[in-house]
């Protein structure tokens, strides 16, 4: 299960939320219960809370170009449609 997070929540890990990312970079932190907070940057920054993903990436095709994208974000987007 993956959900988006608001960046201004008090309980978010500060190390993940405050880190400045460049396009294509990801930053993740996992707690002792296996819950992962992942921050990725494509156009805007996005925060994902996931109980079943880590910071692994997958290759996808976008406009004829192969890019790396976090698996949590790919699964989140496929669940929305």
Secondary structure, 3 states (H helix, E strand, C coil): CEEECCCCCCCCCHHHHCCCCCCCCEEEEECCCCCEEEEEECCCEEEEEECCCCCCEEEEEECCEEEEEEHHHHHHHHHHC
